Amino acid sequence: MGENVSGIYSILNRPAIFGAFHRLVVRRDARRVLVDEYIRPNAGDRLLDIGCGPASMLPYLKDVNYTGLDLEENFIKQATVKYGGRATFIHARVQDLAAKFDCEFDLAITIGVVHHLDDGEAKELFRAVSKLLKPGGRLVVSDPVFRERQNPLARMVMSFDRGKSIRTKEGYARLAGPELEHVRTDVRSDFMRIPYDHCISVYQKPGPTASTP
Ligand SMILES: C[S@@+](CC[C@H](N)C(=O)[O-])C[C@H]1O[C@@H](n2cnc3c(N)ncnc32)[C@H](O)[C@@H]1O
């Protein structure tokens, strides 16, 4: 599996530490940009947040019918206490997706997760998402990315990441199978307070549009 979960890395599984770390390095408006420019939900959309962590995206996703899934029980417990009245949380792994859902969601998002998965697991994720989306439904993926002439500080911070499968833009593009149409990919360097680069991709399941493209 493309993840380091031992020693110092394991403390990031604690919701309070994860939250403090993110508040320190992630720009305040980064999640708003992800929602307004890429996710673009419609009111009432059924949205699945894969690897939701403590559900940090949820406050930015008003009016959707939100389901969050994560393998870390701590995150699912905290998210359920905080948001259980307006959302559903499931303790499960990406590898369980195909068995759990079928053509139910207008939107799927997976933010900061694919770089925790090796190529086999990531391809399985894309296949499972193509099954759980309604025709016309969309997937939004965001992860750190390696690029040429990258700021050395960004490279260094990425080398400390728990996810051991950070890829290039082309490396991420190779993971999606023919079941999902590629809509758009951007590399952005404006989400963190430190030099850092993210690859954000949007895919769509062929069929009538279920939500704003
Ligand atoms: C960097 S965190 C991102 C959390 C959240 N998406 C966010 O935007 O803050 C990565 C998350 O992916 C989850 N994760 C990693 N591998 C997973 C897997 N195989 N199945 C389910 N969740 C996984 C981790 O537990 C963690 O919560």
The ligand as an SDF file (V2000), in Angstrom:
LIG
                    3D

 27 29  0  0  0  0  0  0  0  0999 V2000
   -4.6800   13.7100    3.4800 C   0  0  0  0  0  0  0  0  0  0  0  0
   -6.0990   12.9850    4.2180 S   0  0  0  0  0  0  0  0  0  0  0  0
   -7.3860   13.8960    3.4120 C   0  0  0  0  0  0  0  0  0  0  0  0
   -8.6750   13.9260    4.1760 C   0  0  0  0  0  0  0  0  0  0  0  0
   -9.8100   14.7200    3.5340 C   0  0  0  0  0  0  0  0  0  0  0  0
  -10.1430   14.2020    2.2150 N   0  0  0  0  0  0  0  0  0  0  0  0
   -9.5210   16.1990    3.4470 C   0  0  0  0  0  0  0  0  0  0  0  0
   -9.7780   16.7910    2.4070 O   0  0  0  0  0  0  0  0  0  0  0  0
   -9.0700   16.7770    4.4390 O   0  0  0  0  0  0  0  0  0  0  0  0
   -6.2020   11.3860    3.4230 C   0  0  0  0  0  0  0  0  0  0  0  0
   -7.3480   10.5400    3.9510 C   0  0  0  0  0  0  0  0  0  0  0  0
   -7.4550    9.3640    3.1570 O   0  0  0  0  0  0  0  0  0  0  0  0
   -7.7860    8.2940    4.0060 C   0  0  0  0  0  0  0  0  0  0  0  0
   -7.4020    7.0520    3.3310 N   0  0  0  0  0  0  0  0  0  0  0  0
   -6.1590    6.6810    2.9300 C   0  0  0  0  0  0  0  0  0  0  0  0
   -6.1960    5.4570    2.3480 N   0  0  0  0  0  0  0  0  0  0  0  0
   -7.5070    5.0660    2.3690 C   0  0  0  0  0  0  0  0  0  0  0  0
   -8.1940    3.8870    1.9340 C   0  0  0  0  0  0  0  0  0  0  0  0
   -7.5330    2.8810    1.3500 N   0  0  0  0  0  0  0  0  0  0  0  0
   -9.5250    3.8030    2.1230 N   0  0  0  0  0  0  0  0  0  0  0  0
  -10.2050    4.8350    2.7270 C   0  0  0  0  0  0  0  0  0  0  0  0
   -9.6060    5.9620    3.1690 N   0  0  0  0  0  0  0  0  0  0  0  0
   -8.2740    6.0800    2.9980 C   0  0  0  0  0  0  0  0  0  0  0  0
   -6.9950    8.5810    5.2660 C   0  0  0  0  0  0  0  0  0  0  0  0
   -7.4940    7.8720    6.3840 O   0  0  0  0  0  0  0  0  0  0  0  0
   -7.1670   10.0910    5.3970 C   0  0  0  0  0  0  0  0  0  0  0  0
   -8.3070   10.4360    6.1330 O   0  0  0  0  0  0  0  0  0  0  0  0
  1  2  1  0
  2  3  1  0
  2 10  1  0
  3  4  1  0
  4  5  1  0
  5  6  1  0
  5  7  1  0
  7  8  2  0
  7  9  1  0
 10 11  1  0
 11 12  1  0
 11 26  1  0
 12 13  1  0
 13 14  1  0
 13 24  1  0
 14 15  1  0
 14 23  1  0
 15 16  2  0
 16 17  1  0
 17 18  1  0
 17 23  2  0
 18 19  1  0
 18 20  2  0
 20 21  1  0
 21 22  2  0
 22 23  1  0
 24 25  1  0
 24 26  1  0
 26 27  1  0
M  CHG  2   2   1   9  -1
M  END
$$$$
